[in-house]
Amino acid sequence: MAQEQQPYRIPVDPREDEEILIGPFFRNIKGMFLYILKRWWIMLIGIAIFVGLALGYAWWYGTKYISTATFSVEGQAPSSGLLSSAMSLANSLGMQTTQGKGSVYNNNFFANLIQSRRVIKESLMMEGVMNGKKDLMANHYIELYHWRTGGLTHKGWNKVPRLKNFSFKPKPLNQFNALEDSIINVIYDNIIDNNLEVTFDESLPFNTATFNTRSRDYSMTMMKNMLDRSAGYYMDNVYSLNKKNMSVADARVDSLGRELKKLDYRVATLRDQSNNLVRQQGMVPANSAAREQSLLNTQYQASVNNVELAKVTLLTQAPILEVIDDPTFSTEVSFVSKVIAIVVGVILGIFFTSIYLIISRAAKESNRKLAERQQMLEQKNSGTAAA
């Protein structure tokens, strides 16, 4: 039996299909728009939810005061002549000095120094005024974050017998007991995680440090304290050691001066005794003492010159921390405006609720078409069975 010949179909130009589908496309957009309008109450609920979330974020963010400090380091490099004089003094008088390295004290060094435990802890043990009350910055921090009274997410210290009415007292860090050391470490970790941010970039000539809290007085004072402690690091450590060694050199120069005075008196006495002598043998002690006087005078002058040059060398080695933006004059307020929060909430509510309604309509249309197709298939099968 010959196969039944299939009828020939004229191919349709694809462009004609595109033109035909333009109309349904716009009708589909219009249908979606009408679908959203008919469900305006869902849109209002979505807008209300997102506005509430935006206002909640604004309340949670609150008002923060960001204290900014911009600083750079100018390293002082000693000249070779001054350095040689300092080394000459060390060799002649037996003094050892700690030589500063210009390549060490740079922006990167101070960017990490300002975040160190020592600088922050010493800054916390300095006094400051917050809300008209003068106290240690560590105690102000505890009050600022309500650690004694507690909150929704953490238990207050007043409910813990060991921590009830705890406060820091002015004392050096090396005299802390175990409890004080533990608490100040907790404060340090919290500051590093939530309050302090230091930006270092090798391509930029400056470093930028910011300190943010909900108190303008605290942010400004704490940032200034950390800058002062960082700037005083060199003077408190390297320079103080060299200055102590300089005091030893000064004492030795003074001892040379005293010996020189004694020798001057001895020379004068011998010259008086040999003033009326005829024989030259009587001048030998006087000439010997004069020669010792000349040698000691030369040594004394060299020692004095070396000490003065060494002092200048120490001063030229000290890095200078240049503060470009002082925290006292660069503290700004940061908050989320309620008006902006409402506007953003409305926009997000309309956007996400519209997406939800569009997806919901597409799902319903897909289910409806699937149901119609299933119904047609069932009808076709029942007709075939009846035939």
C-alpha positions as CSV (number, residue, x, y, z in Angstrom):
1,M,0.0,0.0,0.0
2,A,1.4,3.3,-1.1
3,Q,2.1,5.9,1.7
4,E,-0.3,8.7,1.9
5,Q,1.3,11.9,0.4
6,Q,1.6,14.7,2.8
7,P,0.3,18.1,1.6
8,Y,2.9,20.7,0.8
9,R,3.0,23.6,3.3
10,I,4.2,27.1,2.3
11,P,6.9,28.2,4.8
12,V,6.1,31.2,6.8
13,D,8.4,34.2,6.9
14,P,9.8,34.5,10.5
15,R,9.3,38.3,10.3
16,E,5.6,37.8,9.9
17,D,5.5,35.8,13.2
18,E,7.4,38.6,15.0
19,E,4.9,41.1,13.7
20,I,2.0,39.0,14.8
21,L,3.5,38.5,18.3
22,I,3.9,42.2,19.0
23,G,0.2,42.7,19.7
24,P,0.0,39.8,22.2
25,F,3.2,41.1,23.9
26,F,1.7,44.5,24.6
27,R,-1.6,42.9,25.6
28,N,0.4,40.7,28.1
29,I,2.1,43.8,29.6
30,K,-1.3,45.6,29.9
31,G,-2.8,42.5,31.5
32,M,0.1,42.3,34.0
33,F,-0.4,46.0,34.9
34,L,-4.1,45.6,35.4
35,Y,-3.5,42.4,37.4
36,I,-1.2,44.4,39.7
37,L,-3.7,47.3,40.0
38,K,-6.5,45.0,41.0
39,R,-4.4,43.7,43.8
40,W,-3.5,47.1,45.2
41,W,-4.0,46.0,48.7
42,I,-1.1,43.5,48.3
43,M,1.0,46.3,47.0
44,L,0.2,48.5,50.0
45,I,1.1,45.6,52.4
46,G,4.4,45.1,50.6
47,I,5.2,48.9,50.7
48,A,4.3,49.0,54.4
49,I,6.6,46.1,55.2
50,F,9.6,47.6,53.4
51,V,9.0,51.1,54.8
52,G,8.9,49.5,58.3
53,L,12.2,47.7,57.6
54,A,13.8,50.9,56.3
55,L,12.6,52.8,59.4
56,G,13.9,50.0,61.6
57,Y,17.3,50.2,60.0
58,A,17.4,53.9,60.5
59,W,16.5,53.5,64.2
60,W,19.1,50.7,64.6
61,Y,21.9,52.8,62.8
62,G,21.1,55.7,65.0
63,T,23.4,58.7,65.1
64,K,27.1,58.1,64.9
65,Y,30.0,60.6,65.2
66,I,33.0,59.8,63.0
67,S,36.2,61.4,64.0
68,T,38.8,61.5,61.2
69,A,42.5,62.0,61.4
70,T,44.8,62.2,58.4
71,F,48.5,62.0,59.2
72,S,51.9,61.4,57.5
73,V,55.4,60.7,58.8
74,E,58.4,62.8,57.9
75,G,61.5,60.8,58.7
76,Q,64.6,62.7,59.7
77,A,67.7,61.2,58.2
78,P,71.0,62.1,60.0
79,S,73.9,63.3,57.9
80,S,77.0,61.2,57.7
81,G,79.1,63.7,59.6
82,L,76.8,63.8,62.5
83,L,76.5,60.1,62.6
84,S,80.3,59.7,62.5
85,S,80.6,62.1,65.4
86,A,78.0,60.1,67.4
87,M,79.9,56.9,66.7
88,S,83.2,58.5,67.6
89,L,81.7,59.6,70.9
90,A,80.5,56.0,71.5
91,N,84.0,54.6,70.8
92,S,85.8,57.1,72.9
93,L,83.6,57.1,75.9
94,G,82.3,53.6,75.9
95,M,78.7,54.6,75.3
96,Q,76.2,52.5,73.3
97,T,73.3,54.1,71.4
98,T,70.3,52.8,69.7
99,Q,70.4,54.0,66.1
100,G,67.0,54.8,64.5
101,K,66.4,53.6,61.0
102,G,64.7,56.1,58.7
103,S,63.2,53.3,56.6
104,V,61.4,51.8,59.7
105,Y,59.4,54.8,60.9
106,N,57.1,55.4,57.9
107,N,53.4,55.6,57.2
108,N,53.0,51.8,57.4
109,F,54.7,51.6,60.8
110,F,52.4,54.3,62.3
111,A,49.3,52.8,60.6
112,N,49.9,49.6,62.5
113,L,51.2,51.3,65.6
114,I,48.0,53.2,66.1
115,Q,46.1,49.9,66.1
116,S,48.4,48.2,68.6
117,R,47.3,47.0,72.0
118,R,49.7,49.3,73.8
119,V,48.6,52.5,72.1
120,I,44.9,51.8,72.5
121,K,45.2,50.6,76.1
122,E,47.2,53.6,77.1
123,S,44.7,55.8,75.3
124,L,41.9,54.1,77.3
125,M,43.7,54.9,80.5
126,M,43.8,58.6,79.8
127,E,41.1,60.9,81.2
128,G,38.5,62.6,79.0
129,V,35.2,64.5,79.3
130,M,32.0,62.9,78.0
131,N,28.6,64.5,78.7
132,G,30.2,66.9,81.2
133,K,31.7,64.0,83.2
134,K,35.5,63.5,83.6
135,D,36.6,59.9,83.8
136,L,39.0,57.4,82.2
137,M,38.2,56.7,78.6
138,A,37.8,53.0,79.5
139,N,35.0,53.8,82.0
140,H,33.4,56.1,79.4
141,Y,33.4,53.2,76.9
142,I,31.7,50.9,79.4
143,E,29.0,53.5,80.0
144,L,28.6,54.3,76.3
145,Y,27.7,50.8,75.4
146,H,25.6,50.1,78.5
147,W,27.7,47.1,79.6
148,R,26.7,47.6,83.2
149,T,23.0,47.8,82.7
150,G,22.8,45.4,79.7
151,G,20.4,45.2,76.8
152,L,18.3,43.0,74.7
153,T,21.3,40.9,73.4
154,H,23.6,40.9,76.4
155,K,23.5,40.5,80.1
156,G,24.4,43.5,82.3
157,W,27.4,43.5,84.5
158,N,25.3,44.6,87.5
159,K,23.8,41.1,87.5
160,V,27.2,39.5,87.8
161,P,28.6,39.7,91.4
162,R,32.2,39.8,90.2
163,L,31.6,42.7,87.7
164,K,29.0,44.7,89.7
165,N,30.1,48.3,90.1
166,F,33.4,47.6,88.3
167,S,35.5,50.5,87.1
168,F,39.0,51.2,86.2
169,K,41.4,53.2,88.4
170,P,44.3,55.3,87.1
171,K,47.3,53.1,87.1
172,P,50.1,51.8,84.7
173,L,49.2,48.9,82.5
174,N,51.8,46.7,84.1
175,Q,50.0,47.0,87.5
176,F,46.6,45.6,86.2
177,N,45.2,42.6,87.9
178,A,43.7,39.6,86.0
179,L,40.2,41.0,85.9
180,E,41.3,44.5,84.7
181,D,43.6,43.0,82.1
182,S,40.8,40.8,80.8
183,I,38.2,43.6,80.5
184,I,40.5,46.0,78.8
185,N,41.3,43.3,76.3
186,V,37.6,42.9,75.6
187,I,37.3,46.7,75.1
188,Y,40.3,46.6,72.7
189,D,38.8,43.8,70.6
190,N,35.5,45.7,70.4
191,I,37.3,48.9,69.3
192,I,39.2,47.1,66.6
193,D,36.0,45.3,65.3
194,N,33.5,48.1,65.5
195,N,35.0,51.6,66.1
196,L,38.5,52.0,64.6
197,E,39.5,51.9,61.0
198,V,42.9,52.8,59.6
199,T,43.6,53.1,55.9
200,F,47.1,52.7,54.5
201,D,47.9,52.9,50.9
202,E,51.5,52.9,49.6
203,S,50.6,55.1,46.7
204,L,49.2,57.8,48.9
205,P,51.3,60.2,51.0
206,F,48.9,60.2,53.9
207,N,47.2,57.7,56.3
208,T,43.6,58.1,57.3
209,A,42.2,56.8,60.6
210,T,38.5,57.0,61.7
211,F,36.9,56.4,65.1
212,N,33.1,56.2,65.3
213,T,30.8,55.9,68.3
214,R,27.5,57.4,69.3
215,S,29.2,60.1,71.3
216,R,30.9,63.1,69.7
217,D,33.1,63.8,72.7
218,Y,34.3,60.2,73.0
219,S,35.1,59.8,69.2
220,M,37.0,63.1,69.1
221,T,38.9,62.5,72.4
222,M,39.8,58.9,71.8
223,M,41.1,59.6,68.3
224,K,43.2,62.5,69.6
225,N,44.6,60.3,72.4
226,M,45.7,57.6,70.0
227,L,47.4,60.1,67.8
228,D,49.3,61.6,70.8
229,R,50.4,58.2,72.0
230,S,51.5,57.1,68.5
231,A,53.5,60.3,68.1
232,G,55.1,59.9,71.5
233,Y,56.2,56.3,70.9
234,Y,59.6,57.3,69.5
235,M,60.3,59.8,72.2
236,D,59.2,57.4,75.0
237,N,61.3,54.5,73.8
238,V,64.2,55.0,71.3
239,Y,64.9,58.6,72.1
240,S,64.6,58.1,75.9
241,L,67.2,55.3,75.7
242,N,69.6,57.5,73.7
243,K,68.9,60.4,76.0
244,K,69.8,58.3,79.0
245,N,73.1,57.3,77.3
246,M,73.7,61.0,76.6
247,S,73.4,61.7,80.3
248,V,76.1,59.2,80.9
249,A,78.3,61.0,78.3
250,D,77.5,64.4,79.9
251,A,78.6,63.0,83.3
252,R,81.9,61.8,81.8
253,V,82.5,65.1,80.1
254,D,81.9,66.8,83.5
255,S,84.4,64.5,85.1
256,L,86.9,65.5,82.5
257,G,86.2,69.1,83.3
258,R,86.8,68.6,86.9
259,E,90.1,66.8,86.3
260,L,91.1,69.6,84.0
261,K,90.5,72.1,86.7
262,K,92.6,70.1,89.1
263,L,95.4,69.9,86.6
264,D,95.2,73.7,86.0
265,Y,95.6,74.3,89.7
266,R,98.6,71.9,89.8
267,V,100.3,73.5,86.8
268,A,99.8,76.9,88.4
269,T,101.3,75.7,91.7
270,L,104.3,74.1,90.0
271,R,105.0,77.3,88.1
272,D,104.9,79.3,91.2
273,Q,107.3,77.0,92.9
274,S,109.8,77.1,89.9
275,N,109.4,80.8,89.4
276,N,112.8,81.8,91.0
277,L,114.7,78.7,90.0
278,V,117.9,79.0,88.0
279,R,118.5,75.4,87.1
280,Q,116.3,74.0,84.4
281,Q,115.9,70.7,86.1
282,G,113.4,72.3,88.5
283,M,111.2,73.1,85.5
284,V,110.7,69.4,84.5
285,P,107.6,68.8,86.8
286,A,106.0,72.0,85.6
287,N,106.6,71.2,81.9
288,S,105.2,67.7,82.4
289,A,102.1,69.0,84.1
290,A,101.6,71.6,81.3
291,R,101.9,68.9,78.7
292,E,99.2,66.8,80.5
293,Q,97.1,69.9,80.8
294,S,97.3,70.5,77.0
295,L,96.4,66.9,76.2
296,L,93.5,66.8,78.7
297,N,92.2,70.1,77.3
298,T,92.2,68.8,73.8
299,Q,90.4,65.6,74.9
300,Y,87.9,67.7,76.8
301,Q,87.2,69.9,73.8
302,A,86.7,66.9,71.5
303,S,84.4,65.2,74.0
304,V,82.2,68.4,74.4
305,N,82.0,68.7,70.6
306,N,81.1,65.0,70.1
307,V,78.4,65.2,72.8
308,E,76.8,68.2,71.2
309,L,76.9,66.7,67.8
310,A,75.5,63.4,69.1
311,K,72.6,65.3,70.6
312,V,71.9,66.9,67.3
313,T,72.1,63.5,65.7
314,L,69.4,62.1,68.0
315,L,67.1,65.0,67.2
316,T,67.5,64.5,63.5
317,Q,66.7,60.8,63.8
318,A,63.3,61.4,65.5
319,P,60.4,61.1,63.0
320,I,57.8,63.8,62.9
321,L,54.1,62.8,62.8
322,E,52.4,65.5,60.8
323,V,48.7,65.6,61.5
324,I,46.9,67.0,58.5
325,D,43.3,66.7,59.7
326,D,43.0,67.1,63.5
327,P,40.2,65.1,65.1
328,T,39.1,68.2,67.0
329,F,38.1,69.9,63.8
330,S,37.2,66.9,61.6
331,T,34.4,65.1,63.5
332,E,31.2,64.6,61.5
333,V,27.8,63.2,62.2
334,S,26.4,60.2,60.4
335,F,22.7,59.1,60.4
336,V,20.0,57.8,58.1
337,S,17.3,60.3,57.4
338,K,13.7,59.1,58.0
339,V,12.5,60.8,54.8
340,I,15.1,59.0,52.8
341,A,14.3,55.7,54.6
342,I,10.6,56.1,53.7
343,V,11.3,56.9,50.1
344,V,13.7,53.9,49.7
345,G,11.2,51.7,51.5
346,V,8.4,52.7,49.1
347,I,10.6,52.1,46.0
348,L,11.8,48.7,47.3
349,G,8.2,47.8,48.3
350,I,6.9,48.6,44.8
351,F,9.7,46.8,43.1
352,F,9.7,43.6,45.0
353,T,5.9,43.4,45.4
354,S,5.5,43.9,41.7
355,I,8.0,41.0,41.0
356,Y,6.0,38.9,43.5
357,L,2.7,39.6,41.7
358,I,4.2,39.0,38.3
359,I,5.7,35.7,39.3
360,S,2.4,34.8,41.0
361,R,0.4,35.6,37.8
362,A,2.8,33.7,35.6
363,A,2.5,30.7,37.9
364,K,-1.3,30.9,37.8
365,E,-1.4,31.2,34.0
366,S,1.0,28.3,33.7
367,N,-1.2,26.1,35.9
368,R,-4.3,27.2,34.0
369,K,-2.8,26.3,30.6
370,L,-1.5,23.0,32.0
371,A,-5.0,22.2,33.3
372,E,-6.6,23.1,29.9
373,R,-4.1,21.0,28.1
374,Q,-4.7,18.1,30.4
375,Q,-8.5,18.5,30.0
376,M,-8.2,18.5,26.1
377,L,-6.0,15.5,26.3
378,E,-8.6,13.7,28.4
379,Q,-11.4,14.7,26.0
380,K,-9.4,13.4,23.0
381,N,-8.7,10.1,24.7
382,S,-12.3,9.7,25.6
383,G,-13.4,10.5,22.0
384,T,-11.0,8.0,20.6
385,A,-12.2,5.3,23.0
386,A,-15.8,5.9,22.0
387,A,-15.0,5.6,18.3
